[in-house]
Amino acid sequence: MYPDSLTTERLRKKFKNNFNLCNFAINIGRNIIMGGAPSNLGAILEAVEQRADEDAKK
């Protein structure tokens, strides 16, 4: 998702402000880690973008 991009600008546009993005990402990351799945920051950012798109469709 982000290998050719140096920033997460595309992801930031989906949220009202950086605090909402941060809280959303923390919750997603926490759920991934509590689920026992190995993860890294890239995987969490991909999950955040996917989930943000799903929430926007509702």
Phi, psi and omega in degrees: 000314185246015184295330181265359183247139180267349180229172176253032183304320180299321180288321182295332181292345183274356183236153182297319178206173183293332179292319177296318178299314182297312179298319179298314181294321178298316180295317179296313179299318179298316180295321178296314182293317179294334177285349177088004180279134175293142185210165173220177184299321179299317179294322179293318178297321176297318179295321179297315181295317179298314181293323178297320177295319179295317180292327180291331180286340182283000000 
